[in-house]
Amino acid sequence: MNFPSPNNHQPAYAIRRTRVWWILLLGLILLARSVWGQPAAPLTTPSGAVIVPAPPTSVTPTTNAVSLGGGLDGLVHQSEVSWVRGARMTDVVKPGDEVKVEVLRVQPASRKDRYGKISLSIRAALPDPWDQAKDILKEGHFQSARVVRTTDFGAFVELRPGVEGLLHITELGKDLKHANQVLKEDEVIDVIVERVDKKARRVGLSRLSASDKAAMESGDYDPQLVRNLRMGNHVKVVVERIEHHGMFVQVKGVVGKRGRGYLSNRDMPERVEGTAYKKMAVGMEIEVKITGTDRDGQLRCSVKHREFDDERKAVQEYRKEAGRQGLGTFADLLRAKL
């Protein structure tokens, strides 16, 4: 290493002090290389992550310092300690315990961070609970589960340790500001899996009523019907609640949010349109046509449109029969049918 040439105009003590500073700097560079050079090979593997056994040296509720050897320490953040949401560091490890960690990131020393930083994860070195819960992560699975957290948009329910689903607030009632108005943490409820997004690790749930659970347990649930809940299809529904403006119904054989629908008075036949709520009763079965869904995913149903389809189908059948027979007029054929 070449030291800067002394200036002829500098006094001797200034030249000696400059050389001492350069010698100290050279020593620090060599020391850093000896310390950081030792673990460099395993921390820069092509995969970008290695698993090493390491003892914790300092444990706090939110962070965990882990010794990697060679004078290096890494940090495990609380979010990386376990797959279980809300797990505290002090509940999982203690100083001196040897744990397996995965190296997430290595941040070299810089002007802003003179020592650098190694980010570790205990969770990543553990089996993924989603891989172990394939039997329940499917649409139509139902079970009892514990409420672990409530928010203003719904409640998170634990299906298995490390696997949670969201029960949207619209599943709990109308005009709610927070899910804790209906549910409390640690409360056990019955739910059914509506949607599974494995890439985003999200599970959508619906709450089951006592009658829904009984139907599921008795086998009165038909998974094939869920696939037929498309706009334009005819389905049979059961009246669950009657209001002056219409009826709330449930598709027969389908439980949960996907089978819930609304039938307004305007979609009833004209002969009962104004007095539908007087002529219908809870538990009555009606055949309706699915005309769409609202913003909450609830089915919009119509008896009037279903009757239009039936009349159109009857006319088409009469025309086919008239074409085959070639006798009389369409009115004659219709009169014969009546």
PyMOL commands that set and color helices and strands:
alter all, ss='L'
color gray80, all
select helices_A, chain A and resi 12-37+40-43+78-80+89-92+123-125+129-132+169-171+179-181+210-218+223-227+257-259+265-267+276-279+303-325+330-337
alter helices_A, ss='H'
color red, helices_A
select strands_A, chain A and resi 51-54+56-59+63-69+72-77+99-107+117-121+142-150+154-160+163-168+188-197+202-207+234-242+246-251+260-264+285-293+299-302
alter strands_A, ss='S'
color yellow, strands_A
deselect
rebuild
show_as cartoon
